[in-house]
Every structure is written in structure tokens, then in C-alpha cells.
């Protein structure tokens, strides 16, 4: 994945902590979206099962 695309996804994950939003906007899988959300908001996802 090109660096610019990763940066845009990461920036969006910091702005909006909704994996469904990332999936629709960038056409990524749910697993990928959750990785970005977890990295951007660890305090909100710490209690989710892995």
C-alpha cells in the first residue's frame, strides 16, 4: 500500500474512530479498519476482545 494512502487512512482514523466509516471511505476490510482504529484510539479499544 502506498505511503500516502496509509497516511490518509491513519489521519482519518484519528479524526473519526468509526471502522465502518474507514471501510466505506477507503474500501478496506474490517480487520484493516480495526487495526487503524485500535492504533489511533487505544484507550477506546483496550476492552474489545481480540
PDB file of N, CA, C and O in Angstrom:
ATOM      1  N   UNK A   1       0.853  -1.168   0.000  1.00  0.00           N
ATOM      2  CA  UNK A   1       0.000   0.000   0.000  1.00  0.00           C
ATOM      3  C   UNK A   1       0.903   1.237   0.000  1.00  0.00           C
ATOM      4  O   UNK A   1       1.819   1.333   0.816  1.00  0.00           O
ATOM      5  N   UNK A   2       0.654   2.168  -0.897  1.00  0.00           N
ATOM      6  CA  UNK A   2       1.485   3.380  -0.929  1.00  0.00           C
ATOM      7  C   UNK A   2       1.412   4.169   0.376  1.00  0.00           C
ATOM      8  O   UNK A   2       0.402   4.163   1.080  1.00  0.00           O
ATOM      9  N   UNK A   3       2.498   4.836   0.665  1.00  0.00           N
ATOM     10  CA  UNK A   3       2.615   5.578   1.921  1.00  0.00           C
ATOM     11  C   UNK A   3       1.546   6.658   2.041  1.00  0.00           C
ATOM     12  O   UNK A   3       0.980   6.835   3.120  1.00  0.00           O
ATOM     13  N   UNK A   4       1.259   7.373   0.983  1.00  0.00           N
ATOM     14  CA  UNK A   4       0.267   8.445   1.033  1.00  0.00           C
ATOM     15  C   UNK A   4      -1.102   7.896   1.429  1.00  0.00           C
ATOM     16  O   UNK A   4      -1.809   8.507   2.230  1.00  0.00           O
ATOM     17  N   UNK A   5      -1.476   6.743   0.870  1.00  0.00           N
ATOM     18  CA  UNK A   5      -2.764   6.144   1.211  1.00  0.00           C
ATOM     19  C   UNK A   5      -2.811   5.737   2.681  1.00  0.00           C
ATOM     20  O   UNK A   5      -3.806   5.981   3.364  1.00  0.00           O
ATOM     21  N   UNK A   6      -1.744   5.121   3.163  1.00  0.00           N
ATOM     22  CA  UNK A   6      -1.689   4.738   4.588  1.00  0.00           C
ATOM     23  C   UNK A   6      -1.816   5.960   5.480  1.00  0.00           C
ATOM     24  O   UNK A   6      -2.512   5.929   6.494  1.00  0.00           O
ATOM     25  N   UNK A   7      -1.140   7.034   5.098  1.00  0.00           N
ATOM     26  CA  UNK A   7      -1.209   8.268   5.890  1.00  0.00           C
ATOM     27  C   UNK A   7      -2.623   8.844   5.909  1.00  0.00           C
ATOM     28  O   UNK A   7      -3.089   9.324   6.942  1.00  0.00           O
ATOM     29  N   UNK A   8      -3.296   8.795   4.773  1.00  0.00           N
ATOM     30  CA  UNK A   8      -4.666   9.322   4.720  1.00  0.00           C
ATOM     31  C   UNK A   8      -5.612   8.480   5.574  1.00  0.00           C
ATOM     32  O   UNK A   8      -6.476   9.022   6.263  1.00  0.00           O
ATOM     33  N   UNK A   9      -5.451   7.167   5.529  1.00  0.00           N
ATOM     34  CA  UNK A   9      -6.293   6.289   6.344  1.00  0.00           C
ATOM     35  C   UNK A   9      -6.011   6.536   7.819  1.00  0.00           C
ATOM     36  O   UNK A   9      -6.936   6.633   8.626  1.00  0.00           O
ATOM     37  N   UNK A  10      -4.725   6.639   8.172  1.00  0.00           N
ATOM     38  CA  UNK A  10      -4.353   6.889   9.563  1.00  0.00           C
ATOM     39  C   UNK A  10      -4.922   8.220  10.059  1.00  0.00           C
ATOM     40  O   UNK A  10      -5.481   8.286  11.154  1.00  0.00           O
ATOM     41  N   UNK A  11      -4.784   9.266   9.267  1.00  0.00           N
ATOM     42  CA  UNK A  11      -5.308  10.575   9.659  1.00  0.00           C
ATOM     43  C   UNK A  11      -6.823  10.539   9.847  1.00  0.00           C
ATOM     44  O   UNK A  11      -7.350  11.150  10.777  1.00  0.00           O
ATOM     45  N   UNK A  12      -7.511   9.837   8.981  1.00  0.00           N
ATOM     46  CA  UNK A  12      -8.963   9.715   9.101  1.00  0.00           C
ATOM     47  C   UNK A  12      -9.329   8.910  10.349  1.00  0.00           C
ATOM     48  O   UNK A  12     -10.318   9.221  11.013  1.00  0.00           O
ATOM     49  N   UNK A  13      -8.554   7.890  10.669  1.00  0.00           N
ATOM     50  CA  UNK A  13      -8.810   7.091  11.869  1.00  0.00           C
ATOM     51  C   UNK A  13      -8.649   7.931  13.132  1.00  0.00           C
ATOM     52  O   UNK A  13      -9.390   7.741  14.097  1.00  0.00           O
ATOM     53  N   UNK A  14      -7.693   8.853  13.138  1.00  0.00           N
ATOM     54  CA  UNK A  14      -7.538   9.745  14.283  1.00  0.00           C
ATOM     55  C   UNK A  14      -8.717  10.706  14.396  1.00  0.00           C
ATOM     56  O   UNK A  14      -9.148  11.033  15.502  1.00  0.00           O
ATOM     57  N   UNK A  15      -9.238  11.157  13.262  1.00  0.00           N
ATOM     58  CA  UNK A  15     -10.343  12.118  13.264  1.00  0.00           C
ATOM     59  C   UNK A  15     -11.674  11.460  13.612  1.00  0.00           C
ATOM     60  O   UNK A  15     -12.486  12.029  14.341  1.00  0.00           O
ATOM     61  N   UNK A  16     -11.889  10.257  13.085  1.00  0.00           N
ATOM     62  CA  UNK A  16     -13.164   9.556  13.271  1.00  0.00           C
ATOM     63  C   UNK A  16     -12.853   8.139  13.717  1.00  0.00           C
ATOM     64  O   UNK A  16     -12.185   7.401  12.994  1.00  0.00           O
ATOM     65  N   UNK A  17     -13.315   7.750  14.874  1.00  0.00           N
ATOM     66  CA  UNK A  17     -12.975   6.424  15.406  1.00  0.00           C
ATOM     67  C   UNK A  17     -14.015   5.358  15.033  1.00  0.00           C
ATOM     68  O   UNK A  17     -14.348   4.492  15.842  1.00  0.00           O
ATOM     69  N   UNK A  18     -14.514   5.434  13.818  1.00  0.00           N
ATOM     70  CA  UNK A  18     -15.535   4.507  13.345  1.00  0.00           C
ATOM     71  C   UNK A  18     -14.957   3.622  12.244  1.00  0.00           C
ATOM     72  O   UNK A  18     -14.695   4.111  11.145  1.00  0.00           O
ATOM     73  N   UNK A  19     -14.752   2.336  12.511  1.00  0.00           N
ATOM     74  CA  UNK A  19     -14.183   1.448  11.492  1.00  0.00           C
ATOM     75  C   UNK A  19     -15.069   1.324  10.254  1.00  0.00           C
ATOM     76  O   UNK A  19     -14.557   1.168   9.146  1.00  0.00           O
ATOM     77  N   UNK A  20     -16.380   1.392  10.425  1.00  0.00           N
ATOM     78  CA  UNK A  20     -17.282   1.304   9.275  1.00  0.00           C
ATOM     79  C   UNK A  20     -17.066   2.486   8.332  1.00  0.00           C
ATOM     80  O   UNK A  20     -17.113   2.327   7.112  1.00  0.00           O
ATOM     81  N   UNK A  21     -16.835   3.644   8.883  1.00  0.00           N
ATOM     82  CA  UNK A  21     -16.540   4.834   8.080  1.00  0.00           C
ATOM     83  C   UNK A  21     -15.281   4.609   7.240  1.00  0.00           C
ATOM     84  O   UNK A  21     -15.260   4.925   6.050  1.00  0.00           O
ATOM     85  N   UNK A  22     -14.245   4.068   7.855  1.00  0.00           N
ATOM     86  CA  UNK A  22     -12.999   3.800   7.135  1.00  0.00           C
ATOM     87  C   UNK A  22     -13.213   2.758   6.036  1.00  0.00           C
ATOM     88  O   UNK A  22     -12.669   2.884   4.939  1.00  0.00           O
ATOM     89  N   UNK A  23     -14.001   1.739   6.334  1.00  0.00           N
ATOM     90  CA  UNK A  23     -14.268   0.685   5.355  1.00  0.00           C
ATOM     91  C   UNK A  23     -14.973   1.252   4.131  1.00  0.00           C
ATOM     92  O   UNK A  23     -14.621   0.923   2.999  1.00  0.00           O
ATOM     93  N   UNK A  24     -15.965   2.100   4.357  1.00  0.00           N
ATOM     94  CA  UNK A  24     -16.716   2.675   3.242  1.00  0.00           C
ATOM     95  C   UNK A  24     -15.889   3.697   2.467  1.00  0.00           C
ATOM     96  O   UNK A  24     -15.933   3.730   1.237  1.00  0.00           O
ATOM     97  N   UNK A  25     -15.144   4.518   3.172  1.00  0.00           N
ATOM     98  CA  UNK A  25     -14.385   5.590   2.528  1.00  0.00           C
ATOM     99  C   UNK A  25     -13.217   5.062   1.707  1.00  0.00           C
ATOM    100  O   UNK A  25     -12.967   5.533   0.598  1.00  0.00           O
ATOM    101  N   UNK A  26     -12.493   4.067   2.264  1.00  0.00           N
ATOM    102  CA  UNK A  26     -11.275   3.599   1.609  1.00  0.00           C
ATOM    103  C   UNK A  26     -11.389   2.210   0.991  1.00  0.00           C
ATOM    104  O   UNK A  26     -10.461   1.752   0.324  1.00  0.00           O
ATOM    105  N   UNK A  27     -12.514   1.539   1.203  1.00  0.00           N
ATOM    106  CA  UNK A  27     -12.688   0.206   0.627  1.00  0.00           C
ATOM    107  C   UNK A  27     -11.746  -0.825   1.233  1.00  0.00           C
ATOM    108  O   UNK A  27     -11.217  -1.685   0.529  1.00  0.00           O
ATOM    109  N   UNK A  28     -11.540  -0.732   2.541  1.00  0.00           N
ATOM    110  CA  UNK A  28     -10.645  -1.664   3.225  1.00  0.00           C
ATOM    111  C   UNK A  28     -11.463  -2.683   4.003  1.00  0.00           C
ATOM    112  O   UNK A  28     -12.656  -2.481   4.233  1.00  0.00           O
ATOM    113  N   UNK A  29     -10.834  -3.765   4.404  1.00  0.00           N
ATOM    114  CA  UNK A  29     -11.532  -4.819   5.150  1.00  0.00           C
ATOM    115  C   UNK A  29     -11.791  -4.377   6.586  1.00  0.00           C
ATOM    116  O   UNK A  29     -11.222  -3.396   7.066  1.00  0.00           O
ATOM    117  N   UNK A  30     -12.659  -5.118   7.254  1.00  0.00           N
ATOM    118  CA  UNK A  30     -12.970  -4.799   8.654  1.00  0.00           C
ATOM    119  C   UNK A  30     -11.743  -4.989   9.548  1.00  0.00           C
ATOM    120  O   UNK A  30     -11.538  -4.226  10.491  1.00  0.00           O
ATOM    121  N   UNK A  31     -10.937  -5.995   9.256  1.00  0.00           N
ATOM    122  CA  UNK A  31      -9.731  -6.228  10.057  1.00  0.00           C
ATOM    123  C   UNK A  31      -8.751  -5.070   9.916  1.00  0.00           C
ATOM    124  O   UNK A  31      -8.168  -4.620  10.902  1.00  0.00           O
ATOM    125  N   UNK A  32      -8.573  -4.591   8.698  1.00  0.00           N
ATOM    126  CA  UNK A  32      -7.670  -3.471   8.459  1.00  0.00           C
ATOM    127  C   UNK A  32      -8.199  -2.212   9.134  1.00  0.00           C
ATOM    128  O   UNK A  32      -7.439  -1.474   9.762  1.00  0.00           O
ATOM    129  N   UNK A  33      -9.490  -1.970   9.007  1.00  0.00           N
ATOM    130  CA  UNK A  33     -10.098  -0.794   9.633  1.00  0.00           C
ATOM    131  C   UNK A  33      -9.915  -0.834  11.148  1.00  0.00           C
ATOM    132  O   UNK A  33      -9.603   0.185  11.763  1.00  0.00           O
ATOM    133  N   UNK A  34     -10.108  -2.001  11.749  1.00  0.00           N
ATOM    134  CA  UNK A  34      -9.947  -2.119  13.201  1.00  0.00           C
ATOM    135  C   UNK A  34      -8.498  -1.910  13.624  1.00  0.00           C
ATOM    136  O   UNK A  34      -8.246  -1.356  14.694  1.00  0.00           O
ATOM    137  N   UNK A  35      -7.547  -2.340  12.810  1.00  0.00           N
ATOM    138  CA  UNK A  35      -6.137  -2.092  13.141  1.00  0.00           C
ATOM    139  C   UNK A  35      -5.848  -0.599  13.198  1.00  0.00           C
ATOM    140  O   UNK A  35      -5.154  -0.129  14.100  1.00  0.00           O
ATOM    141  N   UNK A  36      -6.385   0.147  12.230  1.00  0.00           N
ATOM    142  CA  UNK A  36      -6.174   1.599  12.221  1.00  0.00           C
ATOM    143  C   UNK A  36      -6.865   2.264  13.409  1.00  0.00           C
ATOM    144  O   UNK A  36      -6.276   3.129  14.057  1.00  0.00           O
ATOM    145  N   UNK A  37      -8.097   1.877  13.700  1.00  0.00           N
ATOM    146  CA  UNK A  37      -8.827   2.471  14.821  1.00  0.00           C
ATOM    147  C   UNK A  37      -8.148   2.133  16.138  1.00  0.00           C
ATOM    148  O   UNK A  37      -8.035   2.993  17.012  1.00  0.00           O
ATOM    149  N   UNK A  38      -7.697   0.900  16.295  1.00  0.00           N
ATOM    150  CA  UNK A  38      -7.005   0.491  17.520  1.00  0.00           C
ATOM    151  C   UNK A  38      -5.713   1.265  17.701  1.00  0.00           C
ATOM    152  O   UNK A  38      -5.381   1.659  18.819  1.00  0.00           O
ATOM    153  N   UNK A  39      -4.980   1.489  16.624  1.00  0.00           N
ATOM    154  CA  UNK A  39      -3.731   2.253  16.708  1.00  0.00           C
ATOM    155  C   UNK A  39      -4.003   3.722  17.027  1.00  0.00           C
ATOM    156  O   UNK A  39      -3.249   4.350  17.769  1.00  0.00           O
ATOM    157  N   UNK A  40      -5.074   4.262  16.469  1.00  0.00           N
ATOM    158  CA  UNK A  40      -5.379   5.679  16.672  1.00  0.00           C
ATOM    159  C   UNK A  40      -6.033   5.953  18.027  1.00  0.00           C
ATOM    160  O   UNK A  40      -5.833   7.021  18.606  1.00  0.00           O
ATOM    161  N   UNK A  41      -6.808   5.001  18.533  1.00  0.00           N
ATOM    162  CA  UNK A  41      -7.559   5.198  19.780  1.00  0.00           C
ATOM    163  C   UNK A  41      -7.415   3.986  20.699  1.00  0.00           C
ATOM    164  O   UNK A  41      -8.397   3.282  20.934  1.00  0.00           O
ATOM    165  N   UNK A  42      -6.230   3.729  21.218  1.00  0.00           N
ATOM    166  CA  UNK A  42      -6.052   2.539  22.060  1.00  0.00           C
ATOM    167  C   UNK A  42      -6.893   2.564  23.331  1.00  0.00           C
ATOM    168  O   UNK A  42      -7.274   1.512  23.844  1.00  0.00           O
ATOM    169  N   UNK A  43      -7.180   3.744  23.836  1.00  0.00           N
ATOM    170  CA  UNK A  43      -7.972   3.843  25.070  1.00  0.00           C
ATOM    171  C   UNK A  43      -9.418   3.421  24.847  1.00  0.00           C
ATOM    172  O   UNK A  43     -10.074   2.981  25.791  1.00  0.00           O
ATOM    173  N   UNK A  44      -9.924   3.541  23.651  1.00  0.00           N
ATOM    174  CA  UNK A  44     -11.308   3.175  23.358  1.00  0.00           C
ATOM    175  C   UNK A  44     -11.454   1.712  22.985  1.00  0.00           C
ATOM    176  O   UNK A  44     -12.546   1.152  23.086  1.00  0.00           O
ATOM    177  N   UNK A  45     -10.376   1.092  22.559  1.00  0.00           N
ATOM    178  CA  UNK A  45     -10.463  -0.279  22.073  1.00  0.00           C
ATOM    179  C   UNK A  45      -9.767  -1.273  22.996  1.00  0.00           C
ATOM    180  O   UNK A  45      -9.695  -2.458  22.670  1.00  0.00           O
ATOM    181  N   UNK A  46      -9.264  -0.832  24.112  1.00  0.00           N
ATOM    182  CA  UNK A  46      -8.497  -1.714  25.008  1.00  0.00           C
ATOM    183  C   UNK A  46      -9.366  -2.844  25.569  1.00  0.00           C
ATOM    184  O   UNK A  46      -8.843  -3.913  25.881  1.00  0.00           O
ATOM    185  N   UNK A  47     -10.675  -2.634  25.703  1.00  0.00           N
ATOM    186  CA  UNK A  47     -11.537  -3.635  26.304  1.00  0.00           C
ATOM    187  C   UNK A  47     -12.217  -4.546  25.281  1.00  0.00           C
ATOM    188  O   UNK A  47     -12.976  -5.437  25.662  1.00  0.00           O
ATOM    189  N   UNK A  48     -11.956  -4.337  23.998  1.00  0.00           N
ATOM    190  CA  UNK A  48     -12.555  -5.186  22.980  1.00  0.00           C
ATOM    191  C   UNK A  48     -11.834  -6.532  22.930  1.00  0.00           C
ATOM    192  O   UNK A  48     -10.619  -6.588  23.119  1.00  0.00           O
ATOM    193  N   UNK A  49     -12.568  -7.611  22.677  1.00  0.00           N
ATOM    194  CA  UNK A  49     -11.917  -8.912  22.541  1.00  0.00           C
ATOM    195  C   UNK A  49     -11.043  -8.934  21.292  1.00  0.00           C
ATOM    196  O   UNK A  49     -11.367  -8.299  20.288  1.00  0.00           O
ATOM    197  N   UNK A  50      -9.947  -9.660  21.358  1.00  0.00           N
ATOM    198  CA  UNK A  50      -9.039  -9.723  20.205  1.00  0.00           C
ATOM    199  C   UNK A  50      -9.040 -11.087  19.596  1.00  0.00           C
ATOM    200  O   UNK A  50      -8.335 -11.326  18.616  1.00  0.00           O
TER     201      UNK A  50
END
